[in-house]
Amino acid sequence: MNSDFTNTSAEAKVLYLDADYEVESAGSFVRCAVTGEHIAIDDLKYWSVARQEAYVDVDASLKAELEASK
């Protein structure tokens, strides 16, 4: 995780990896792909490597997974 890029109120561009992520463009948050909510970079816990999406919580992650498997 690279928290050196959290000094701005802009949306970050993030590359989601297995068990980690890389901040590619400075920002303090990402958006949940399901709810649209802002997720502070320091609070980011759920994402999909395959879909390169962030999720605000486990429920949003499960919803995205179920939708993708249809």
C-alpha positions as semicolon CSV with decimal commas, in nm:
position;residue;x (nm);y (nm);z (nm)
1;M;0,000;0,000;0,000
2;N;0,127;0,341;-0,084
3;S;-0,017;0,606;0,148
4;D;0,228;0,875;0,034
5;F;-0,033;0,980;-0,222
6;T;-0,320;1,061;0,018
7;N;-0,254;1,434;0,055
8;T;-0,529;1,555;-0,177
9;S;-0,908;1,555;-0,175
10;A;-0,922;1,422;-0,531
11;E;-1,021;1,070;-0,633
12;A;-0,718;0,841;-0,652
13;K;-0,639;0,612;-0,943
14;V;-0,553;0,272;-0,799
15;L;-0,418;-0,054;-0,939
16;Y;-0,571;-0,337;-0,735
17;L;-0,339;-0,632;-0,676
18;D;-0,363;-0,957;-0,480
19;A;-0,362;-0,855;-0,111
20;D;-0,231;-0,506;-0,193
21;Y;-0,281;-0,207;-0,419
22;E;-0,073;0,067;-0,578
23;V;-0,181;0,430;-0,594
24;E;-0,106;0,539;-0,950
25;S;-0,250;0,890;-0,928
26;A;-0,268;1,099;-0,612
27;G;-0,595;1,117;-0,424
28;S;-0,744;1,060;-0,083
29;F;-1,031;0,832;-0,181
30;V;-1,174;0,586;-0,434
31;R;-1,539;0,521;-0,516
32;C;-1,729;0,207;-0,435
33;A;-1,825;0,042;-0,766
34;V;-2,162;-0,064;-0,622
35;T;-2,278;0,228;-0,405
36;G;-2,072;0,519;-0,536
37;E;-1,966;0,606;-0,181
38;H;-1,624;0,754;-0,119
39;I;-1,377;0,520;0,050
40;A;-1,075;0,680;0,215
41;I;-0,755;0,521;0,085
42;D;-0,655;0,435;0,443
43;D;-0,989;0,252;0,490
44;L;-0,976;0,052;0,166
45;K;-1,021;-0,319;0,247
46;Y;-1,233;-0,472;-0,030
47;W;-1,162;-0,480;-0,403
48;S;-1,165;-0,703;-0,708
49;V;-0,839;-0,762;-0,890
50;A;-1,024;-0,909;-1,190
51;R;-1,264;-0,615;-1,225
52;Q;-1,029;-0,347;-1,084
53;E;-1,308;-0,214;-0,858
54;A;-1,321;-0,103;-0,496
55;Y;-1,605;-0,179;-0,253
56;V;-1,710;0,004;0,060
57;D;-1,783;-0,317;0,254
58;V;-1,821;-0,694;0,226
59;D;-2,189;-0,664;0,128
60;A;-2,104;-0,446;-0,170
61;S;-1,825;-0,685;-0,266
62;L;-2,062;-0,982;-0,256
63;K;-2,325;-0,797;-0,458
64;A;-2,069;-0,718;-0,730
65;E;-1,946;-1,078;-0,732
66;L;-2,299;-1,216;-0,769
67;E;-2,375;-0,973;-1,051
68;A;-2,054;-1,060;-1,233
69;S;-2,123;-1,433;-1,213
70;K;-2,463;-1,411;-1,383
